[in-house]
């Protein structure tokens, strides 16, 4: 009888761990940040993301505003290649609740109006935090290298 109770308790704990979002939280650690690094920003952005990437322009705040900016860019660009982020370092809190990464990424596209091919590298800093059990980008700052 005691054996069965231990088995039932163990199975209950296993079930709770697999189904309870609080216990099954993704951490913002080195491995997670590197794994998520090259996913489209819209998929890994926190709802309240602070996004500062345009020199001389105010930052964009919020994932909806970031999506609006993406749509504006996509109407001005053709043949845009996905950004390839290369983290130079990832620093995470010991509990995995937050992290930051910095590094470089390559940007490449053709301008719609002129047909001109544009290619440059950026330097970036991103802050990550756990939101609803997932590691998300809370803030991003980038500039073209040399600017």
The 8 nearest C-alpha neighbors of each residue, nearest first, counted from 0:
[[1, 3, 2, 4, 5, 6, 7, 8],
 [0, 2, 4, 3, 5, 6, 7, 8],
 [3, 1, 5, 0, 4, 6, 7, 8],
 [2, 4, 6, 0, 1, 5, 7, 8],
 [3, 5, 7, 1, 6, 2, 8, 0],
 [6, 4, 8, 2, 3, 7, 9, 1],
 [5, 7, 3, 9, 4, 8, 10, 2],
 [6, 8, 4, 10, 5, 9, 11, 3],
 [9, 7, 11, 5, 6, 10, 4, 12],
 [10, 8, 6, 12, 11, 7, 5, 13],
 [11, 9, 13, 7, 12, 8, 14, 6],
 [10, 12, 8, 14, 9, 13, 7, 15],
 [13, 11, 15, 9, 14, 10, 16, 8],
 [12, 14, 10, 16, 11, 15, 9, 17],
 [13, 15, 11, 17, 12, 16, 10, 18],
 [16, 14, 12, 18, 19, 13, 17, 11],
 [15, 17, 13, 14, 22, 19, 18, 12],
 [18, 16, 14, 15, 19, 13, 23, 22],
 [19, 17, 15, 16, 14, 20, 23, 22],
 [18, 20, 15, 22, 21, 16, 17, 23],
 [21, 19, 23, 22, 24, 18, 132, 17],
 [22, 20, 19, 23, 24, 132, 16, 131],
 [21, 23, 20, 16, 19, 24, 17, 15],
 [22, 24, 20, 21, 16, 19, 17, 25],
 [25, 23, 132, 22, 21, 20, 26, 133],
 [24, 26, 133, 132, 134, 23, 27, 129],
 [27, 25, 95, 28, 134, 96, 24, 129],
 [26, 28, 95, 134, 97, 98, 96, 31],
 [27, 29, 95, 31, 91, 26, 30, 32],
 [28, 30, 32, 31, 89, 33, 91, 90],
 [31, 29, 33, 28, 32, 34, 27, 35],
 [32, 30, 34, 28, 33, 29, 27, 35],
 [33, 31, 35, 29, 34, 30, 36, 28],
 [32, 34, 36, 30, 31, 35, 29, 86],
 [35, 33, 31, 32, 36, 30, 37, 38],
 [36, 34, 32, 33, 38, 37, 31, 43],
 [35, 37, 33, 34, 32, 38, 84, 86],
 [38, 36, 35, 84, 83, 39, 82, 34],
 [37, 39, 35, 36, 40, 42, 43, 34],
 [40, 38, 41, 42, 37, 43, 81, 82],
 [41, 39, 43, 42, 44, 38, 136, 37],
 [42, 40, 44, 39, 43, 66, 62, 65],
 [41, 43, 40, 39, 44, 38, 135, 45],
 [42, 44, 135, 40, 41, 136, 45, 39],
 [45, 43, 136, 135, 41, 40, 42, 48],
 [44, 46, 48, 135, 137, 47, 136, 43],
 [45, 47, 62, 61, 48, 44, 63, 137],
 [48, 46, 61, 45, 62, 60, 49, 137],
 [49, 47, 137, 61, 45, 138, 60, 46],
 [50, 48, 138, 60, 59, 139, 137, 61],
 [49, 51, 139, 59, 58, 138, 48, 60],
 [52, 50, 58, 140, 139, 53, 59, 49],
 [51, 53, 141, 140, 142, 50, 54, 58],
 [52, 54, 56, 51, 55, 142, 58, 57],
 [55, 53, 56, 52, 142, 51, 57, 146],
 [54, 56, 53, 57, 52, 58, 51, 142],
 [57, 55, 53, 54, 58, 51, 52, 59],
 [56, 58, 59, 55, 51, 53, 54, 52],
 [59, 57, 51, 50, 60, 56, 49, 52],
 [58, 60, 50, 49, 65, 64, 51, 61],
 [61, 59, 49, 48, 50, 47, 58, 64],
 [62, 60, 47, 48, 64, 63, 46, 65],
 [61, 63, 65, 46, 64, 48, 66, 47],
 [64, 62, 66, 65, 61, 67, 46, 60],
 [65, 63, 67, 66, 61, 62, 59, 68],
 [64, 66, 62, 68, 63, 67, 59, 69],
 [67, 65, 69, 63, 68, 64, 62, 70],
 [68, 66, 64, 70, 65, 69, 71, 63],
 [67, 69, 71, 65, 66, 70, 72, 64],
 [70, 68, 66, 72, 67, 71, 73, 65],
 [69, 71, 73, 67, 72, 68, 66, 74],
 [72, 70, 68, 74, 69, 73, 67, 75],
 [71, 73, 69, 75, 70, 74, 76, 68],
 [72, 74, 70, 76, 75, 71, 69, 77],
 [73, 75, 71, 72, 76, 70, 111, 77],
 [76, 74, 72, 111, 73, 110, 71, 77],
 [77, 75, 110, 73, 111, 109, 74, 72],
 [76, 78, 109, 79, 108, 111, 110, 73],
 [79, 77, 108, 109, 80, 76, 107, 110],
 [80, 78, 108, 77, 107, 76, 81, 109],
 [79, 81, 107, 78, 82, 108, 106, 83],
 [82, 80, 83, 79, 106, 39, 107, 37],
 [81, 83, 105, 106, 104, 84, 80, 37],
 [82, 84, 104, 105, 37, 81, 85, 106],
 [85, 83, 104, 37, 103, 82, 86, 36],
 [84, 86, 103, 102, 104, 87, 83, 36],
 [87, 85, 102, 88, 101, 100, 84, 103],
 [88, 86, 102, 101, 85, 89, 100, 103],
 [89, 87, 86, 100, 101, 90, 102, 99],
 [88, 90, 100, 29, 99, 91, 101, 86],
 [89, 91, 99, 98, 100, 88, 29, 92],
 [92, 90, 98, 28, 97, 95, 93, 99],
 [91, 93, 95, 94, 97, 98, 96, 90],
 [92, 94, 95, 91, 96, 28, 97, 98],
 [93, 95, 92, 96, 26, 97, 91, 27],
 [96, 94, 26, 27, 92, 28, 97, 93],
 [95, 97, 129, 94, 128, 27, 26, 92],
 [98, 96, 128, 127, 27, 95, 92, 91],
 [99, 97, 91, 127, 90, 27, 126, 92],
 [100, 98, 126, 90, 125, 89, 127, 91],
 [101, 99, 89, 125, 88, 124, 86, 90],
 [100, 102, 124, 123, 86, 87, 88, 125],
 [101, 103, 86, 87, 85, 123, 122, 100],
 [102, 104, 122, 85, 121, 84, 123, 86],
 [103, 105, 84, 83, 121, 120, 85, 82],
 [104, 106, 120, 82, 83, 119, 121, 107],
 [107, 105, 119, 118, 82, 120, 104, 108],
 [106, 108, 118, 117, 80, 79, 119, 105],
 [109, 107, 79, 78, 117, 77, 116, 76],
 [110, 108, 116, 77, 115, 76, 114, 117],
 [111, 109, 76, 114, 115, 113, 112, 75],
 [110, 112, 76, 75, 114, 113, 77, 109],
 [113, 111, 110, 114, 75, 115, 76, 109],
 [114, 112, 115, 110, 111, 109, 116, 75],
 [113, 115, 110, 111, 109, 112, 116, 77],
 [116, 114, 113, 110, 109, 117, 111, 112],
 [115, 117, 109, 108, 114, 110, 118, 107],
 [118, 116, 108, 107, 109, 115, 119, 110],
 [119, 117, 107, 106, 108, 116, 120, 105],
 [120, 118, 106, 105, 107, 121, 117, 143],
 [119, 121, 105, 104, 143, 144, 106, 103],
 [122, 120, 143, 144, 104, 142, 103, 105],
 [121, 123, 103, 141, 142, 102, 144, 143],
 [124, 122, 141, 101, 102, 140, 103, 121],
 [123, 125, 101, 140, 139, 100, 141, 126],
 [126, 124, 139, 100, 99, 138, 101, 140],
 [125, 127, 99, 138, 137, 136, 98, 139],
 [126, 128, 136, 98, 137, 135, 97, 99],
 [129, 127, 97, 135, 134, 96, 137, 130],
 [128, 130, 134, 133, 96, 132, 135, 27],
 [131, 129, 133, 132, 128, 134, 135, 45],
 [132, 130, 133, 129, 20, 24, 134, 21],
 [131, 133, 24, 130, 25, 129, 20, 21],
 [134, 132, 25, 129, 130, 131, 135, 24],
 [133, 135, 129, 27, 128, 25, 26, 130],
 [136, 134, 43, 44, 45, 127, 128, 129],
 [135, 137, 127, 44, 45, 138, 126, 43],
 [138, 136, 48, 127, 45, 126, 128, 135],
 [139, 137, 49, 126, 48, 125, 136, 50],
 [140, 138, 125, 50, 124, 51, 49, 126],
 [139, 141, 51, 124, 52, 123, 50, 125],
 [142, 140, 123, 52, 122, 121, 124, 51],
 [141, 143, 121, 122, 52, 144, 123, 146],
 [144, 142, 121, 146, 120, 145, 122, 119],
 [143, 145, 121, 146, 122, 120, 142, 119],
 [144, 146, 143, 142, 121, 120, 122, 119],
 [145, 144, 143, 142, 54, 121, 122, 141]]
